[in-house]
Amino acid sequence: MAIIVERESLDTKSRHVSVSFVNGDSIQQLAGSDNPLPTQDIGNVRLEEGRSFAIGVIRTFADPLPAESSIDIAIAFAEGVTPNLGIYGLCAGDALGYLYENSVVTGGTSLIASNKNRASTATSQSVALLNPTVTTLGTPILGQILIGGTGKKAGGGSVSGTDLILKPLTTYLFRLTNVNGTAHAAEVILEWYE
C-alpha cells in the first residue's frame, strides 16, 4: 500500500527524514518495499536532459575506405567538460583502431555534434574535425584490432562500447585504418554525454 505525502506547500524548504518521490501521476509518495525508489542509468538521464551527443563518419559500400587509408576524427572539449565517451567502429575488412591523447592537428572538415534528444536545443561543448592534418599523433591510449577477413572474402570487424572519460582542453585523435588491402565500407561513431 502506497503512502501518499501531502504537504501544504511543496515550495517550502523543510527537512525530510524519509525518502519520497513523485510518481507518474504527479503524486508524491514515500519509497518503501511496495514502492521502491525509481532509479535510472545515468546515460539515460543525460539523454533525457538533452546532454547526450554523437558524431559519426561513414564510408559506404558505394564510397568505401581505400586500402591503407584512415578515418581520422579529432575532438576536444571546453574547460570544465569531462565527457563520458563511447567509441564504435566498424570495417568490412581487417582494420586497426587507435586513440591518441594530446594530438596536434590543423585543418580538416568541421563535424557538428548531434543532440541525441531531438527535442532539446542544447549544443555540445566540443569541437570536432574530420581528417585534419596530423602534426603530432600524441600519446597512444587505446589500440584495437578489427578482424574482418581477407581481400574480397572479408566478413567485417567491429569495436563497440569502449567507454572513456576524457579531459577538457585536450585534443584526442580517433583513427580507424583499413589494413585489408582492399577498399571496404567503414564507420566511426563517437557518443558521449557532458
C-alpha positions as CSV (number, residue, x, y, z in Angstrom):
1,M,0.0,0.0,0.0
2,A,1.5,3.3,-1.1
3,I,1.8,6.1,1.5
4,I,0.9,9.4,-0.1
5,V,2.7,12.5,1.1
6,E,0.5,15.6,1.4
7,R,2.2,18.9,2.2
8,E,0.7,22.4,2.4
9,S,3.4,23.6,0.1
10,L,6.0,21.7,-1.9
11,D,7.7,25.1,-2.4
12,T,8.5,25.4,1.3
13,K,12.0,24.1,2.2
14,S,11.8,21.6,5.0
15,R,13.9,18.8,6.4
16,H,12.8,15.3,5.3
17,V,13.7,12.1,7.1
18,S,12.0,9.7,4.7
19,V,12.8,9.3,1.1
20,S,9.9,10.2,-1.2
21,F,9.4,10.7,-4.9
22,V,6.9,12.0,-7.4
23,N,5.2,9.1,-9.3
24,G,3.9,9.0,-12.8
25,D,0.6,10.5,-11.7
26,S,2.4,13.5,-10.1
27,I,1.7,12.3,-6.6
28,Q,4.5,12.4,-4.1
29,Q,4.8,9.2,-2.1
30,L,7.2,7.5,0.3
31,A,9.7,5.0,-1.0
32,G,9.3,1.5,0.5
33,S,9.1,-2.2,-0.3
34,D,5.8,-1.7,-2.1
35,N,7.0,1.4,-3.9
36,P,10.8,1.2,-4.4
37,L,12.7,4.4,-5.2
38,P,12.9,4.6,-9.0
39,T,16.4,4.6,-10.4
40,Q,17.7,5.1,-13.9
41,D,21.1,4.7,-15.7
42,I,23.0,8.0,-15.8
43,G,23.3,7.7,-19.6
44,N,19.5,7.7,-19.9
45,V,19.2,10.6,-17.5
46,R,21.7,12.7,-19.6
47,L,19.8,11.7,-22.7
48,E,16.5,13.0,-21.2
49,E,18.3,16.2,-20.0
50,G,19.5,16.9,-23.6
51,R,23.2,16.4,-22.6
52,S,23.9,13.4,-24.8
53,F,25.6,13.9,-28.2
54,A,27.0,11.9,-31.1
55,I,29.1,12.4,-34.3
56,G,29.8,9.8,-36.9
57,V,31.6,9.2,-40.2
58,I,30.5,6.5,-42.6
59,R,32.3,5.3,-45.8
60,T,29.6,3.4,-47.6
61,F,29.8,0.4,-50.0
62,A,29.4,2.9,-52.9
63,D,32.3,5.1,-51.5
64,P,34.5,2.7,-49.4
65,L,37.5,3.5,-47.4
66,P,40.5,2.7,-49.6
67,A,43.2,0.2,-48.6
68,E,45.7,1.6,-46.1
69,S,43.6,4.7,-45.7
70,S,42.2,6.1,-42.4
71,I,39.2,7.9,-41.0
72,D,40.6,10.4,-38.5
73,I,38.4,12.3,-36.1
74,A,40.0,14.9,-33.8
75,I,37.9,16.2,-30.9
76,A,38.4,18.5,-27.9
77,F,36.1,19.7,-25.2
78,A,35.7,23.0,-23.4
79,E,37.1,23.9,-20.0
80,G,35.2,22.1,-17.2
81,V,33.7,19.5,-19.5
82,T,34.7,15.9,-18.9
83,P,32.6,13.8,-21.2
84,N,31.9,10.1,-20.8
85,L,32.5,8.9,-24.3
86,G,31.8,5.6,-26.1
87,I,33.7,4.6,-29.3
88,Y,32.1,2.5,-32.0
89,G,33.9,1.4,-35.1
90,L,33.3,-1.0,-38.0
91,C,35.2,-2.0,-41.2
92,A,34.1,-4.6,-43.7
93,G,37.7,-5.8,-43.8
94,D,40.6,-6.0,-41.4
95,A,41.2,-2.7,-39.7
96,L,43.1,-1.1,-36.8
97,G,41.6,1.4,-34.4
98,Y,43.6,3.9,-32.4
99,L,43.0,6.6,-29.8
100,Y,45.7,9.2,-29.1
101,E,45.7,12.0,-26.5
102,N,47.4,15.4,-26.8
103,S,47.4,15.2,-30.6
104,V,48.3,18.3,-32.6
105,V,46.1,18.8,-35.7
106,T,45.2,21.6,-38.2
107,G,42.5,22.0,-40.8
108,G,40.0,19.3,-41.6
109,T,36.3,19.4,-42.0
110,S,34.1,20.5,-39.1
111,L,31.8,17.9,-37.6
112,I,28.8,19.2,-35.7
113,A,27.7,17.0,-32.8
114,S,24.0,16.0,-32.9
115,N,22.0,16.1,-29.7
116,K,20.6,12.6,-29.2
117,N,17.5,14.2,-27.5
118,R,15.9,15.6,-30.6
119,A,13.5,17.8,-28.5
120,S,16.5,19.5,-26.9
121,T,18.1,22.7,-28.2
122,A,21.3,22.2,-26.1
123,T,24.6,22.2,-28.0
124,S,27.7,20.2,-27.2
125,Q,30.8,22.0,-25.7
126,S,33.0,20.2,-28.2
127,V,34.9,20.9,-31.4
128,A,35.5,18.0,-33.8
129,L,37.3,17.8,-37.1
130,L,37.2,15.1,-39.8
131,N,40.5,14.1,-41.4
132,P,42.6,17.0,-40.2
133,T,46.4,17.3,-41.0
134,V,48.1,15.5,-38.1
135,T,51.3,17.2,-37.0
136,T,51.7,15.1,-33.8
137,L,49.8,11.8,-33.1
138,G,50.2,12.3,-29.3
139,T,50.2,9.6,-26.6
140,P,48.6,6.3,-27.6
141,I,45.8,5.5,-25.2
142,L,44.0,2.6,-27.0
143,G,44.6,0.2,-29.8
144,Q,42.1,-2.3,-31.3
145,I,42.4,-5.0,-33.9
146,L,39.2,-5.4,-36.0
147,I,39.3,-8.8,-37.7
148,G,37.4,-8.8,-40.9
149,G,38.7,-11.5,-43.2
150,T,41.0,-11.1,-46.2
151,G,40.5,-9.5,-49.7
152,K,37.1,-9.9,-51.2
153,K,36.1,-12.5,-48.7
154,A,36.1,-10.0,-45.8
155,G,33.4,-10.6,-43.1
156,G,33.8,-7.3,-41.2
157,G,35.1,-6.4,-37.8
158,S,33.9,-4.0,-35.2
159,V,34.7,-2.4,-31.8
160,S,32.0,-1.0,-29.6
161,G,31.3,0.2,-26.1
162,T,34.8,1.3,-25.2
163,D,33.9,4.0,-22.6
164,L,36.3,6.7,-21.5
165,I,36.1,9.9,-19.5
166,L,38.1,12.5,-21.5
167,K,39.9,15.5,-20.2
168,P,38.9,19.1,-21.1
169,L,41.1,21.3,-23.2
170,T,42.8,18.2,-24.7
171,T,42.8,17.1,-28.3
172,Y,42.0,13.5,-28.9
173,L,42.5,11.7,-32.2
174,F,40.4,8.7,-33.1
175,R,41.8,6.7,-36.1
176,L,40.4,3.8,-38.0
177,T,42.8,2.4,-40.6
178,N,41.8,-0.2,-43.3
179,V,44.7,-2.6,-43.4
180,N,42.9,-5.2,-45.5
181,G,44.4,-4.5,-48.9
182,T,41.0,-3.8,-50.5
183,A,38.6,-0.9,-50.2
184,H,35.8,-1.5,-47.7
185,A,32.8,0.2,-46.1
186,A,33.8,1.6,-42.7
187,E,32.4,3.8,-39.9
188,V,33.4,5.6,-36.7
189,I,30.8,6.8,-34.3
190,L,31.5,8.7,-31.1
191,E,28.7,9.1,-28.5
192,W,29.1,10.9,-25.2
193,Y,27.3,12.9,-22.5
194,E,28.5,16.1,-20.9
